[in-house]
Amino acid sequence: MKLREFVRPSTLKEARAVLRELGPKGMPLAGGTALHFMRGRTPVTAVDITRLGLSYIRREGDFFEIGAATPLADIQRRRGPRWAMHEICRRISTHQIRNVSTIGGNICRVFPWADLPVVLLAMNARMLVYTGGKKRAEVPADDFFASQPAGRFAGGDILAAVRIPVLKAHHGFGSVKASRTAAAFSLVTVAALLELEGGRIASARVAAGSAIPFPKRLRSVEAALAGREPSAETFRAAAALAAGDARWIGQEGMSADYVRELAEVSLTDALARAAEFARGRND
Ligand SMILES: Cc1cc2nc3c(=O)[nH]c(=O)nc-3n(C[C@H](O)[C@H](O)[C@H](O)COP(=O)(O)OP(=O)(O)OC[C@H]3O[C@@H](n4cnc5c(N)ncnc54)[C@H](O)[C@@H]3O)c2cc1C
């Protein structure tokens, strides 16, 4: 994608007004690291959204709220009880890219290798979209990632923040990203949120991405976990059902069968990590 002009508004309201006026000739620009991957012959005007007060992480009641323009490096650096977002952020590309690349940029236009949509689906996150005035529409992850989110922003709306439910004491979270080298694009990314009750799995949210056409929840895996003991055997058996939800795609010289194996092993591992987390060994 080529840029024609660069505009730097000072408020969210102003940014939205400029974007609405520009229509298809403009785009919000956060870290700018995705320009390289975006096709489009006609140069556009970039509307910088990095100085609108959208870079922060704070606790808001039962949620962590992360401003849309928060760099991945800031999310990676944060630590604290019942917080798990740093785990996947430190696995995304290189330090240099994480310093500028933002959570909003990662999820407003989803590329095949995007890691955060997978994690936010598993965590049941809510996206807060600025639609003008004082309004921020709350969109659940299941709706936000039902299709490519970029279309939602074509009319000038801007993602303002992401809300992630604070993990409760009996909640556990685990994610696994498989890649050829530490900084390479994801081959398979999976994430799991388990709710344990009385030594059993009360509920589970499991999602996958990269090796499938678009990030999604694995409902068969979730159903197979509910009511079971959180054991290695349960996790292996549930992971084996993932192929019923996902059409794994061979890539980078790997066959689809190999990717399926890789995804199942990664899922088993993510579920085991989530159970460990829930037992309090990850704080
Ligand atoms: C070499 C390389 C390897 C990478 N590997 C991975 C990987 O393995 N896994 C991974 O998850 N990521 C990876 N990334 C990062 C990812 O591909 C994107 O480049 C990055 O997440 C985009 O973030 P950004 O802030 O730079 O967004 P930008 O490039 O600024 O914007 C991206 C898109 O989102 C829109 N946008 C941005 N913010 C908003 C907002 N608040 N509201 C509405 N629309 C918005 C923009 O208009 C644009 O369409 C990699 C990047 C590079 C360069």
The ligand as an SDF file (V2000), in Angstrom:
LIG
                    3D

 53 58  0  0  0  0  0  0  0  0999 V2000
    8.0280   -9.3940    9.1900 C   0  0  0  0  0  0  0  0  0  0  0  0
    6.7700   -9.3680   10.0370 C   0  0  0  0  0  0  0  0  0  0  0  0
    6.3610  -10.5390   10.6610 C   0  0  0  0  0  0  0  0  0  0  0  0
    5.1900  -10.5490   11.4280 C   0  0  0  0  0  0  0  0  0  0  0  0
    4.7910  -11.7190   12.0390 N   0  0  0  0  0  0  0  0  0  0  0  0
    3.6460  -11.7300   12.7540 C   0  0  0  0  0  0  0  0  0  0  0  0
    3.1680  -12.9400   13.3760 C   0  0  0  0  0  0  0  0  0  0  0  0
    3.7600  -14.0240   13.2830 O   0  0  0  0  0  0  0  0  0  0  0  0
    2.0270  -12.8680   14.1050 N   0  0  0  0  0  0  0  0  0  0  0  0
    1.3180  -11.7110   14.2360 C   0  0  0  0  0  0  0  0  0  0  0  0
    0.2780  -11.7240   14.8930 O   0  0  0  0  0  0  0  0  0  0  0  0
    1.7450  -10.5690   13.6630 N   0  0  0  0  0  0  0  0  0  0  0  0
    2.8800  -10.5440   12.9390 C   0  0  0  0  0  0  0  0  0  0  0  0
    3.3010   -9.3790   12.3680 N   0  0  0  0  0  0  0  0  0  0  0  0
    2.5170   -8.1370   12.5960 C   0  0  0  0  0  0  0  0  0  0  0  0
    1.2940   -8.0630   11.6910 C   0  0  0  0  0  0  0  0  0  0  0  0
    1.4870   -8.7150   10.4610 O   0  0  0  0  0  0  0  0  0  0  0  0
    0.9180   -6.6010   11.3830 C   0  0  0  0  0  0  0  0  0  0  0  0
    1.9680   -6.0200   10.6040 O   0  0  0  0  0  0  0  0  0  0  0  0
    0.7200   -5.7670   12.6290 C   0  0  0  0  0  0  0  0  0  0  0  0
    0.0000   -6.4570   13.6110 O   0  0  0  0  0  0  0  0  0  0  0  0
   -0.0280   -4.4740   12.2690 C   0  0  0  0  0  0  0  0  0  0  0  0
   -0.0190   -3.6050   13.3820 O   0  0  0  0  0  0  0  0  0  0  0  0
    0.2300   -2.0430   13.1550 P   0  0  0  0  0  0  0  0  0  0  0  0
   -0.0290   -1.3480   14.4300 O   0  0  0  0  0  0  0  0  0  0  0  0
    1.5660   -1.8290   12.5210 O   0  0  0  0  0  0  0  0  0  0  0  0
   -0.9670   -1.7240   12.1310 O   0  0  0  0  0  0  0  0  0  0  0  0
   -1.0160   -0.7970   10.8220 P   0  0  0  0  0  0  0  0  0  0  0  0
   -0.0460   -1.3170    9.8010 O   0  0  0  0  0  0  0  0  0  0  0  0
   -0.8760    0.6400   11.1940 O   0  0  0  0  0  0  0  0  0  0  0  0
   -2.5050   -1.0560   10.3700 O   0  0  0  0  0  0  0  0  0  0  0  0
   -2.9370   -2.3460    9.9590 C   0  0  0  0  0  0  0  0  0  0  0  0
   -4.3940   -2.2460    9.4790 C   0  0  0  0  0  0  0  0  0  0  0  0
   -5.2610   -2.0220   10.5900 O   0  0  0  0  0  0  0  0  0  0  0  0
   -5.9710   -0.7750   10.4530 C   0  0  0  0  0  0  0  0  0  0  0  0
   -6.0180   -0.1880   11.7860 N   0  0  0  0  0  0  0  0  0  0  0  0
   -4.9860   -0.0490   12.6560 C   0  0  0  0  0  0  0  0  0  0  0  0
   -5.4180    0.4270   13.8340 N   0  0  0  0  0  0  0  0  0  0  0  0
   -6.7550    0.6260   13.7090 C   0  0  0  0  0  0  0  0  0  0  0  0
   -7.7820    1.1040   14.5800 C   0  0  0  0  0  0  0  0  0  0  0  0
   -7.5080    1.4600   15.8570 N   0  0  0  0  0  0  0  0  0  0  0  0
   -9.0490    1.1850   14.1170 N   0  0  0  0  0  0  0  0  0  0  0  0
   -9.3450    0.8020   12.8500 C   0  0  0  0  0  0  0  0  0  0  0  0
   -8.4250    0.3190   11.9780 N   0  0  0  0  0  0  0  0  0  0  0  0
   -7.1420    0.2380   12.3960 C   0  0  0  0  0  0  0  0  0  0  0  0
   -5.1720    0.0350    9.4370 C   0  0  0  0  0  0  0  0  0  0  0  0
   -5.9910    0.9650    8.7500 O   0  0  0  0  0  0  0  0  0  0  0  0
   -4.6640   -1.0860    8.5240 C   0  0  0  0  0  0  0  0  0  0  0  0
   -5.6760   -1.4840    7.6330 O   0  0  0  0  0  0  0  0  0  0  0  0
    4.4440   -9.3550   11.5850 C   0  0  0  0  0  0  0  0  0  0  0  0
    4.8620   -8.1740   10.9450 C   0  0  0  0  0  0  0  0  0  0  0  0
    6.0070   -8.1750   10.1700 C   0  0  0  0  0  0  0  0  0  0  0  0
    6.4290   -6.8910    9.4930 C   0  0  0  0  0  0  0  0  0  0  0  0
  1  2  1  0
  2  3  1  0
  2 52  2  0
  3  4  2  0
  4  5  1  0
  4 50  1  0
  5  6  2  0
  6  7  1  0
  6 13  1  0
  7  8  2  0
  7  9  1  0
  9 10  1  0
 10 11  2  0
 10 12  1  0
 12 13  2  0
 13 14  1  0
 14 15  1  0
 14 50  1  0
 15 16  1  0
 16 17  1  0
 16 18  1  0
 18 19  1  0
 18 20  1  0
 20 21  1  0
 20 22  1  0
 22 23  1  0
 23 24  1  0
 24 25  2  0
 24 26  1  0
 24 27  1  0
 27 28  1  0
 28 29  2  0
 28 30  1  0
 28 31  1  0
 31 32  1  0
 32 33  1  0
 33 34  1  0
 33 48  1  0
 34 35  1  0
 35 36  1  0
 35 46  1  0
 36 37  1  0
 36 45  1  0
 37 38  2  0
 38 39  1  0
 39 40  1  0
 39 45  2  0
 40 41  1  0
 40 42  2  0
 42 43  1  0
 43 44  2  0
 44 45  1  0
 46 47  1  0
 46 48  1  0
 48 49  1  0
 50 51  2  0
 51 52  1  0
 52 53  1  0
M  END
$$$$
